[in-house]
């Protein structure tokens, strides 16, 4: 898995820069962050799963290069006790992309896509597909979803049950209150119904 991800990063990096030592440095930073022992869900496997969702629909996307960078950097900073992970990740992505001379307008797009995984307030075609892919785990089969929510709990192991459960329920209820969890027709058709069933089931477990 890591080799495949590294090759994807190499391919996209080398479209814009030729400095192999910088490429190695950037990849090692990504690998180290997503391989942290404190991570259980937001790992390299999460990146692989995102690529698995987005690669089959590349023809629907306007700027595949930027989306690839957004995948690699959207959770590069992830601390469960912090509320500004997305902002920090977006800032680091912009810094790294400027180092390889990535076009500034595309850097802005990348930052907005990363920030949208938190606020969901950037509404354009590519960003909608990207954030939908990021939420796709919600609509997987129950066995996969159950592993996901257990992994999330491990990432928040710092918090006692009564605090974690209340916060988690607010997040899940927010999803159920949305007219549609997924913004694109493609992901709505693929995952919306199962996502709602999964979320309702997790809420029942949290209420026990």
Residue pairs with C-beta under 8 A, 6 or more apart in sequence:
1 44
1 45
1 48
2 31
2 44
4 48
5 44
5 47
5 48
5 51
6 27
6 31
8 51
8 68
9 23
9 26
9 27
9 30
9 72
10 23
10 27
12 65
12 68
12 69
13 23
13 26
13 27
13 100
14 23
15 65
16 100
16 101
16 102
17 23
17 99
17 100
17 101
19 100
22 99
22 100
26 96
29 76
30 72
30 73
30 76
31 44
33 76
33 77
33 78
34 42
34 43
34 44
34 46
34 47
34 75
34 76
35 43
35 44
36 78
38 79
38 80
38 155
39 78
39 155
40 151
40 152
40 154
40 155
41 148
41 151
41 152
41 154
41 155
42 75
42 78
42 155
46 75
47 71
47 72
49 136
49 137
50 71
50 133
50 134
50 136
51 68
51 71
53 133
53 136
54 61
54 67
54 71
54 129
54 130
54 133
57 129
57 186
58 64
60 125
60 129
60 186
61 67
61 125
61 126
61 129
62 125
62 126
63 106
63 109
63 126
65 106
66 106
66 109
66 110
66 113
66 126
67 113
67 126
67 129
67 130
69 93
69 97
69 102
69 110
70 93
70 110
70 113
70 114
70 130
71 130
73 89
73 90
73 92
73 93
73 96
73 110
73 114
74 86
74 89
74 93
74 113
74 114
74 117
74 134
75 85
75 89
75 117
76 89
76 92
76 93
77 85
77 88
77 89
77 92
78 85
78 89
78 155
79 85
80 155
80 156
80 158
80 159
81 158
82 88
85 118
86 114
86 115
86 117
86 118
86 119
87 115
87 118
89 114
90 110
90 111
90 112
90 114
90 115
91 111
93 107
93 110
93 111
93 114
94 107
94 110
94 111
97 106
97 107
97 110
98 104
98 107
102 110
109 126
109 127
112 122
112 127
113 122
113 126
113 127
113 130
113 131
115 122
116 122
116 127
116 130
116 131
117 130
117 131
117 134
120 131
120 183
123 183
128 183
128 184
129 184
129 186
129 187
131 183
132 182
132 183
132 184
132 186
132 187
133 187
135 181
135 182
135 187
135 191
135 195
136 187
136 190
136 191
137 144
137 145
137 148
138 145
138 175
138 181
138 191
138 195
138 198
138 199
139 181
139 182
139 187
139 190
139 191
139 192
139 193
139 194
139 195
139 198
140 148
140 191
140 194
140 198
141 194
142 197
142 198
142 201
145 198
145 202
149 202
152 168
153 164
153 168
156 164
159 167
165 206
168 202
168 206
169 203
169 206
169 207
172 199
172 202
172 203
172 206
173 203
175 181
175 195
175 199
176 196
176 199
176 200
176 203
180 188
180 192
181 188
181 191
181 192
181 195
181 196
182 188
182 190
182 191
182 192
182 195
